[in-house]
Amino acid sequence: YGGTIGGMTNFTARNNVFMNAPHFARDYIKGVKVFTGNILDFPSDSPDYHCDYTATKGAASSVVFKYNIANGNCPAGTNSIKVASLSSLFVNASSANSDNLDFHLTGNNAAIGAMPYNLAPTTDYDGDARPQSGNVDIGADQYGGIKANIWVAPGGTANCTRSNTPLDFANATGHVCNQIQTAYDVANGGDLVLIQQG
Protein backbone atom coordinates (compact mmCIF):
# COMPACT_ATOMS: atom_id res chain seq x y z
CA TYR A 1 0.00 0.00 0.00
CA GLY A 2 1.06 3.58 -0.42
CA GLY A 3 1.69 4.35 -4.07
CA THR A 4 0.24 5.54 -7.33
CA ILE A 5 -2.44 3.53 -9.09
CA GLY A 6 -2.14 4.55 -12.70
CA GLY A 7 -0.30 4.04 -15.97
CA MET A 8 -1.73 0.55 -16.38
CA THR A 9 -3.26 -0.98 -19.48
CA ASN A 10 -5.91 -3.69 -19.81
CA PHE A 11 -5.96 -4.50 -16.14
CA THR A 12 -8.49 -6.10 -13.82
CA ALA A 13 -8.57 -5.38 -10.09
CA ARG A 14 -11.19 -7.24 -8.07
CA ASN A 15 -11.60 -7.35 -4.29
CA ASN A 16 -8.41 -5.71 -3.09
CA VAL A 17 -7.54 -3.25 -0.35
CA PHE A 18 -5.59 -0.15 -1.42
CA MET A 19 -4.44 1.62 1.74
CA ASN A 20 -2.77 5.02 1.88
CA ALA A 21 -2.92 5.40 -1.90
CA PRO A 22 -2.21 9.06 -2.60
CA HIS A 23 -3.04 9.13 -6.29
CA PHE A 24 -5.67 7.24 -8.25
CA ALA A 25 -6.77 8.60 -11.58
CA ARG A 26 -8.74 6.92 -14.29
CA ASP A 27 -7.35 9.50 -16.73
CA TYR A 28 -4.01 7.69 -16.75
CA ILE A 29 -5.36 4.18 -17.19
CA LYS A 30 -6.06 3.18 -20.77
CA GLY A 31 -7.69 0.18 -22.41
CA VAL A 32 -10.25 -2.31 -21.13
CA LYS A 33 -10.55 -1.99 -17.37
CA VAL A 34 -12.42 -3.69 -14.55
CA PHE A 35 -12.22 -2.23 -11.04
CA THR A 36 -14.79 -3.81 -8.73
CA GLY A 37 -15.11 -4.79 -5.10
CA ASN A 38 -12.09 -2.81 -3.90
CA ILE A 39 -11.59 -0.78 -0.74
CA LEU A 40 -9.77 2.50 -1.41
CA ASP A 41 -8.11 4.60 1.28
CA PHE A 42 -6.96 8.07 0.26
CA PRO A 43 -5.02 10.18 2.79
CA SER A 44 -6.46 13.67 2.51
CA ASP A 45 -3.23 15.23 3.73
CA SER A 46 -1.20 13.76 0.87
CA PRO A 47 0.41 16.47 -1.31
CA ASP A 48 -0.46 14.31 -4.32
CA TYR A 49 -4.02 13.67 -3.18
CA HIS A 50 -6.13 13.08 -6.25
CA CYS A 51 -8.91 10.74 -7.25
CA ASP A 52 -10.43 11.42 -10.61
CA TYR A 53 -12.45 8.71 -12.33
CA THR A 54 -14.05 10.92 -14.94
CA ALA A 55 -13.46 10.29 -18.61
CA THR A 56 -11.28 13.36 -19.06
CA LYS A 57 -7.90 13.93 -20.65
CA GLY A 58 -8.58 11.26 -23.25
CA ALA A 59 -9.44 8.55 -20.75
CA ALA A 60 -11.48 5.65 -22.03
CA SER A 61 -15.04 5.66 -20.72
CA SER A 62 -15.20 1.86 -20.69
CA VAL A 63 -13.98 1.48 -17.13
CA VAL A 64 -16.17 -0.98 -15.19
CA PHE A 65 -15.95 0.85 -11.88
CA LYS A 66 -18.50 -0.23 -9.29
CA TYR A 67 -19.16 -1.91 -5.95
CA ASN A 68 -16.16 -0.22 -4.31
CA ILE A 69 -15.79 1.53 -0.97
CA ALA A 70 -13.81 4.77 -0.69
CA ASN A 71 -13.26 7.33 2.03
CA GLY A 72 -13.46 11.10 1.98
CA ASN A 73 -14.59 12.89 -1.14
CA CYS A 74 -13.47 10.27 -3.62
CA PRO A 75 -16.19 8.74 -5.76
CA ALA A 76 -16.29 4.99 -5.67
CA GLY A 77 -18.30 4.24 -8.78
CA THR A 78 -21.85 3.02 -9.33
CA ASN A 79 -23.43 0.84 -6.62
CA SER A 80 -20.58 1.88 -4.36
CA ILE A 81 -20.23 3.22 -0.83
CA LYS A 82 -18.52 6.33 0.52
CA VAL A 83 -17.49 6.41 4.18
CA ALA A 84 -15.83 9.06 6.32
CA SER A 85 -13.25 6.63 7.66
CA LEU A 86 -12.17 3.13 6.69
CA SER A 87 -10.50 2.25 9.99
CA SER A 88 -13.63 0.67 11.46
CA LEU A 89 -13.86 -1.78 8.55
CA PHE A 90 -10.67 -3.60 9.53
CA VAL A 91 -9.24 -5.39 12.54
CA ASN A 92 -6.24 -3.04 12.48
CA ALA A 93 -5.52 -0.52 9.72
CA SER A 94 -3.57 1.91 11.89
CA SER A 95 -0.19 3.01 10.56
CA ALA A 96 0.72 3.78 14.18
CA ASN A 97 0.58 0.03 14.81
CA SER A 98 1.95 -1.06 11.43
CA ASP A 99 3.71 -4.16 12.80
CA ASN A 100 0.27 -5.65 13.45
CA LEU A 101 -1.68 -4.49 10.39
CA ASP A 102 -4.69 -6.73 9.81
CA PHE A 103 -7.04 -6.02 6.92
CA HIS A 104 -9.54 -8.73 7.81
CA LEU A 105 -13.04 -7.30 8.05
CA THR A 106 -14.72 -6.63 11.36
CA GLY A 107 -18.37 -7.57 11.83
CA ASN A 108 -21.29 -5.27 11.03
CA ASN A 109 -19.64 -3.02 8.47
CA ALA A 110 -20.56 -1.68 5.06
CA ALA A 111 -18.32 -4.09 3.12
CA ILE A 112 -20.17 -7.23 4.18
CA GLY A 113 -22.56 -8.61 1.58
CA ALA A 114 -22.28 -5.49 -0.55
CA MET A 115 -21.59 -6.89 -4.03
CA PRO A 116 -22.96 -9.65 -6.29
CA TYR A 117 -21.12 -12.97 -6.05
CA ASN A 118 -20.57 -13.22 -9.82
CA LEU A 119 -18.34 -10.12 -9.84
CA ALA A 120 -15.91 -11.44 -7.24
CA PRO A 121 -13.27 -14.20 -7.15
CA THR A 122 -14.52 -17.51 -5.73
CA THR A 123 -12.04 -17.37 -2.83
CA ASP A 124 -10.64 -14.55 -0.72
CA TYR A 125 -7.02 -13.62 0.10
CA ASP A 126 -6.82 -16.38 2.71
CA GLY A 127 -8.28 -18.99 0.36
CA ASP A 128 -11.62 -18.98 2.18
CA ALA A 129 -14.56 -19.68 -0.13
CA ARG A 130 -16.89 -16.86 -1.06
CA PRO A 131 -20.59 -17.72 -1.36
CA GLN A 132 -21.60 -18.79 -4.85
CA SER A 133 -25.02 -17.20 -4.64
CA GLY A 134 -26.42 -13.95 -3.32
CA ASN A 135 -23.90 -11.28 -2.27
CA VAL A 136 -20.28 -11.38 -1.14
CA ASP A 137 -18.04 -8.96 0.73
CA ILE A 138 -16.16 -6.03 -0.78
CA GLY A 139 -12.40 -6.16 -0.22
CA ALA A 140 -9.82 -8.94 -0.02
CA ASP A 141 -11.43 -10.72 2.94
CA GLN A 142 -14.68 -12.66 3.03
CA TYR A 143 -15.82 -12.07 6.58
CA GLY A 144 -15.98 -15.28 8.55
CA GLY A 145 -17.13 -13.89 11.86
CA ILE A 146 -19.96 -16.41 12.23
CA LYS A 147 -18.45 -19.82 12.90
CA ALA A 148 -19.61 -22.97 14.66
CA ASN A 149 -18.44 -26.50 15.44
CA ILE A 150 -21.75 -27.80 14.12
CA TRP A 151 -24.35 -26.25 11.84
CA VAL A 152 -28.01 -27.19 11.41
CA ALA A 153 -29.52 -26.43 8.02
CA PRO A 154 -31.82 -27.71 5.29
CA GLY A 155 -29.83 -30.16 3.21
CA GLY A 156 -27.82 -31.26 6.24
CA THR A 157 -27.26 -34.91 6.99
CA ALA A 158 -28.08 -37.32 9.80
CA ASN A 159 -24.45 -38.50 9.58
CA CYS A 160 -22.93 -35.12 10.42
CA THR A 161 -19.91 -34.77 12.69
CA ARG A 162 -18.53 -31.98 14.84
CA SER A 163 -15.52 -29.93 13.75
CA ASN A 164 -12.70 -29.57 16.26
CA THR A 165 -12.35 -25.92 15.26
CA PRO A 166 -15.31 -23.64 14.47
CA LEU A 167 -15.99 -23.14 10.75
CA ASP A 168 -18.08 -20.71 8.73
CA PHE A 169 -21.04 -22.27 6.98
CA ALA A 170 -19.41 -22.17 3.53
CA ASN A 171 -16.57 -24.39 4.76
CA ALA A 172 -18.57 -26.69 7.06
CA THR A 173 -19.00 -29.63 4.68
CA GLY A 174 -19.63 -32.76 6.75
CA HIS A 175 -20.48 -30.71 9.83
CA VAL A 176 -24.01 -29.68 8.83
CA CYS A 177 -26.78 -31.64 10.52
CA ASN A 178 -30.35 -31.99 9.33
CA GLN A 179 -31.94 -31.70 12.78
CA ILE A 180 -31.24 -29.95 16.08
CA GLN A 181 -31.40 -33.28 17.92
CA THR A 182 -28.74 -34.74 15.62
CA ALA A 183 -26.45 -31.79 16.31
CA TYR A 184 -27.05 -32.18 20.04
CA ASP A 185 -26.15 -35.88 19.86
CA VAL A 186 -22.76 -35.29 18.19
CA ALA A 187 -21.75 -32.14 20.10
CA ASN A 188 -19.13 -32.01 22.83
CA GLY A 189 -19.38 -29.77 25.87
CA GLY A 190 -18.47 -26.21 24.88
CA ASP A 191 -19.25 -26.67 21.16
CA LEU A 192 -21.06 -23.89 19.37
CA VAL A 193 -24.08 -25.06 17.36
CA LEU A 194 -25.72 -22.62 14.95
CA ILE A 195 -28.91 -22.92 12.93
CA GLN A 196 -28.74 -21.64 9.37
CA GLN A 197 -31.72 -19.64 8.15
CA GLY A 198 -34.12 -21.64 5.98
C-alpha positions in Angstrom: 0.0 0.0 0.0 1.1 3.6 -0.4 1.7 4.4 -4.1 0.2 5.5 -7.3 -2.4 3.5 -9.1 -2.1 4.5 -12.7 -0.3 4.0 -16.0 -1.7 0.5 -16.4 -3.3 -1.0 -19.5 -5.9 -3.7 -19.8 -6.0 -4.5 -16.1 -8.5 -6.1 -13.8 -8.6 -5.4 -10.1 -11.2 -7.2 -8.1 -11.6 -7.4 -4.3 -8.4 -5.7 -3.1 -7.5 -3.2 -0.3 -5.6 -0.1 -1.4 -4.4 1.6 1.7 -2.8 5.0 1.9 -2.9 5.4 -1.9 -2.2 9.1 -2.6 -3.0 9.1 -6.3 -5.7 7.2 -8.2 -6.8 8.6 -11.6 -8.7 6.9 -14.3 -7.3 9.5 -16.7 -4.0 7.7 -16.7 -5.4 4.2 -17.2 -6.1 3.2 -20.8 -7.7 0.2 -22.4 -10.3 -2.3 -21.1 -10.6 -2.0 -17.4 -12.4 -3.7 -14.5 -12.2 -2.2 -11.0 -14.8 -3.8 -8.7 -15.1 -4.8 -5.1 -12.1 -2.8 -3.9 -11.6 -0.8 -0.7 -9.8 2.5 -1.4 -8.1 4.6 1.3 -7.0 8.1 0.3 -5.0 10.2 2.8 -6.5 13.7 2.5 -3.2 15.2 3.7 -1.2 13.8 0.9 0.4 16.5 -1.3 -0.5 14.3 -4.3 -4.0 13.7 -3.2 -6.1 13.1 -6.2 -8.9 10.7 -7.2 -10.4 11.4 -10.6 -12.4 8.7 -12.3 -14.1 10.9 -14.9 -13.5 10.3 -18.6 -11.3 13.4 -19.1 -7.9 13.9 -20.6 -8.6 11.3 -23.3 -9.4 8.6 -20.8 -11.5 5.7 -22.0 -15.0 5.7 -20.7 -15.2 1.9 -20.7 -14.0 1.5 -17.1 -16.2 -1.0 -15.2 -15.9 0.9 -11.9 -18.5 -0.2 -9.3 -19.2 -1.9 -5.9 -16.2 -0.2 -4.3 -15.8 1.5 -1.0 -13.8 4.8 -0.7 -13.3 7.3 2.0 -13.5 11.1 2.0 -14.6 12.9 -1.1 -13.5 10.3 -3.6 -16.2 8.7 -5.8 -16.3 5.0 -5.7 -18.3 4.2 -8.8 -21.8 3.0 -9.3 -23.4 0.8 -6.6 -20.6 1.9 -4.4 -20.2 3.2 -0.8 -18.5 6.3 0.5 -17.5 6.4 4.2 -15.8 9.1 6.3 -13.2 6.6 7.7 -12.2 3.1 6.7 -10.5 2.2 10.0 -13.6 0.7 11.5 -13.9 -1.8 8.5 -10.7 -3.6 9.5 -9.2 -5.4 12.5 -6.2 -3.0 12.5 -5.5 -0.5 9.7 -3.6 1.9 11.9 -0.2 3.0 10.6 0.7 3.8 14.2 0.6 0.0 14.8 2.0 -1.1 11.4 3.7 -4.2 12.8 0.3 -5.6 13.4 -1.7 -4.5 10.4 -4.7 -6.7 9.8 -7.0 -6.0 6.9 -9.5 -8.7 7.8 -13.0 -7.3 8.1 -14.7 -6.6 11.4 -18.4 -7.6 11.8 -21.3 -5.3 11.0 -19.6 -3.0 8.5 -20.6 -1.7 5.1 -18.3 -4.1 3.1 -20.2 -7.2 4.2 -22.6 -8.6 1.6 -22.3 -5.5 -0.6 -21.6 -6.9 -4.0 -23.0 -9.7 -6.3 -21.1 -13.0 -6.0 -20.6 -13.2 -9.8 -18.3 -10.1 -9.8 -15.9 -11.4 -7.2 -13.3 -14.2 -7.1 -14.5 -17.5 -5.7 -12.0 -17.4 -2.8 -10.6 -14.5 -0.7 -7.0 -13.6 0.1 -6.8 -16.4 2.7 -8.3 -19.0 0.4 -11.6 -19.0 2.2 -14.6 -19.7 -0.1 -16.9 -16.9 -1.1 -20.6 -17.7 -1.4 -21.6 -18.8 -4.9 -25.0 -17.2 -4.6 -26.4 -14.0 -3.3 -23.9 -11.3 -2.3 -20.3 -11.4 -1.1 -18.0 -9.0 0.7 -16.2 -6.0 -0.8 -12.4 -6.2 -0.2 -9.8 -8.9 0.0 -11.4 -10.7 2.9 -14.7 -12.7 3.0 -15.8 -12.1 6.6 -16.0 -15.3 8.6 -17.1 -13.9 11.9 -20.0 -16.4 12.2 -18.5 -19.8 12.9 -19.6 -23.0 14.7 -18.4 -26.5 15.4 -21.8 -27.8 14.1 -24.4 -26.3 11.8 -28.0 -27.2 11.4 -29.5 -26.4 8.0 -31.8 -27.7 5.3 -29.8 -30.2 3.2 -27.8 -31.3 6.2 -27.3 -34.9 7.0 -28.1 -37.3 9.8 -24.4 -38.5 9.6 -22.9 -35.1 10.4 -19.9 -34.8 12.7 -18.5 -32.0 14.8 -15.5 -29.9 13.8 -12.7 -29.6 16.3 -12.4 -25.9 15.3 -15.3 -23.6 14.5 -16.0 -23.1 10.8 -18.1 -20.7 8.7 -21.0 -22.3 7.0 -19.4 -22.2 3.5 -16.6 -24.4 4.8 -18.6 -26.7 7.1 -19.0 -29.6 4.7 -19.6 -32.8 6.8 -20.5 -30.7 9.8 -24.0 -29.7 8.8 -26.8 -31.6 10.5 -30.3 -32.0 9.3 -31.9 -31.7 12.8 -31.2 -30.0 16.1 -31.4 -33.3 17.9 -28.7 -34.7 15.6 -26.4 -31.8 16.3 -27.1 -32.2 20.0 -26.1 -35.9 19.9 -22.8 -35.3 18.2 -21.8 -32.1 20.1 -19.1 -32.0 22.8 -19.4 -29.8 25.9 -18.5 -26.2 24.9 -19.2 -26.7 21.2 -21.1 -23.9 19.4 -24.1 -25.1 17.4 -25.7 -22.6 14.9 -28.9 -22.9 12.9 -28.7 -21.6 9.4 -31.7 -19.6 8.1 -34.1 -21.6 6.0 
